[in-house]
Amino acid sequence: MAEGPNSFESLRKWVVEHKLRAVGCLWLSGIAGSIAYNWSRPNMKTSVKLIHARLHAQALSLAAVTVAAVVENYDHQSKSESNVPA
């Protein structure tokens, strides 16, 4: 159980330091996964498959940006709380 906070803290630090890289990697994996899924559906036109892949990746990117903003807000709040004298 001791690894939980440490792994969360290390993940939080990595996201804070590499926000754009995290969002970009999530976007790329989302579009690749969506294209792979849509290509297994033969009754769709290629243009529709690509549009769906872009929309899925866009939704994932929006979720990633939201998570990055929450992590950034948490980081700022924890810094401001640690600077307040008791």
Secondary structure as a PSIPRED ss2 file (coil, helix, strand):
# PSIPRED VFORMAT (PSIPRED V4.0)

   1 M C   1.000  0.000  0.000
   2 A C   1.000  0.000  0.000
   3 E H   0.000  1.000  0.000
   4 G H   0.000  1.000  0.000
   5 P H   0.000  1.000  0.000
   6 N H   0.000  1.000  0.000
   7 S H   0.000  1.000  0.000
   8 F H   0.000  1.000  0.000
   9 E H   0.000  1.000  0.000
  10 S H   0.000  1.000  0.000
  11 L H   0.000  1.000  0.000
  12 R H   0.000  1.000  0.000
  13 K H   0.000  1.000  0.000
  14 W H   0.000  1.000  0.000
  15 V H   0.000  1.000  0.000
  16 V H   0.000  1.000  0.000
  17 E H   0.000  1.000  0.000
  18 H C   1.000  0.000  0.000
  19 K H   0.000  1.000  0.000
  20 L H   0.000  1.000  0.000
  21 R H   0.000  1.000  0.000
  22 A H   0.000  1.000  0.000
  23 V H   0.000  1.000  0.000
  24 G H   0.000  1.000  0.000
  25 C H   0.000  1.000  0.000
  26 L H   0.000  1.000  0.000
  27 W H   0.000  1.000  0.000
  28 L H   0.000  1.000  0.000
  29 S H   0.000  1.000  0.000
  30 G H   0.000  1.000  0.000
  31 I H   0.000  1.000  0.000
  32 A H   0.000  1.000  0.000
  33 G H   0.000  1.000  0.000
  34 S H   0.000  1.000  0.000
  35 I H   0.000  1.000  0.000
  36 A H   0.000  1.000  0.000
  37 Y H   0.000  1.000  0.000
  38 N H   0.000  1.000  0.000
  39 W H   0.000  1.000  0.000
  40 S C   1.000  0.000  0.000
  41 R C   1.000  0.000  0.000
  42 P C   1.000  0.000  0.000
  43 N C   1.000  0.000  0.000
  44 M C   1.000  0.000  0.000
  45 K C   1.000  0.000  0.000
  46 T H   0.000  1.000  0.000
  47 S H   0.000  1.000  0.000
  48 V H   0.000  1.000  0.000
  49 K H   0.000  1.000  0.000
  50 L H   0.000  1.000  0.000
  51 I H   0.000  1.000  0.000
  52 H H   0.000  1.000  0.000
  53 A H   0.000  1.000  0.000
  54 R H   0.000  1.000  0.000
  55 L H   0.000  1.000  0.000
  56 H H   0.000  1.000  0.000
  57 A H   0.000  1.000  0.000
  58 Q H   0.000  1.000  0.000
  59 A H   0.000  1.000  0.000
  60 L H   0.000  1.000  0.000
  61 S H   0.000  1.000  0.000
  62 L H   0.000  1.000  0.000
  63 A H   0.000  1.000  0.000
  64 A H   0.000  1.000  0.000
  65 V H   0.000  1.000  0.000
  66 T H   0.000  1.000  0.000
  67 V H   0.000  1.000  0.000
  68 A H   0.000  1.000  0.000
  69 A H   0.000  1.000  0.000
  70 V H   0.000  1.000  0.000
  71 V H   0.000  1.000  0.000
  72 E H   0.000  1.000  0.000
  73 N H   0.000  1.000  0.000
  74 Y H   0.000  1.000  0.000
  75 D H   0.000  1.000  0.000
  76 H H   0.000  1.000  0.000
  77 Q H   0.000  1.000  0.000
  78 S H   0.000  1.000  0.000
  79 K H   0.000  1.000  0.000
  80 S H   0.000  1.000  0.000
  81 E H   0.000  1.000  0.000
  82 S H   0.000  1.000  0.000
  83 N H   0.000  1.000  0.000
  84 V C   1.000  0.000  0.000
  85 P C   1.000  0.000  0.000
  86 A C   1.000  0.000  0.000
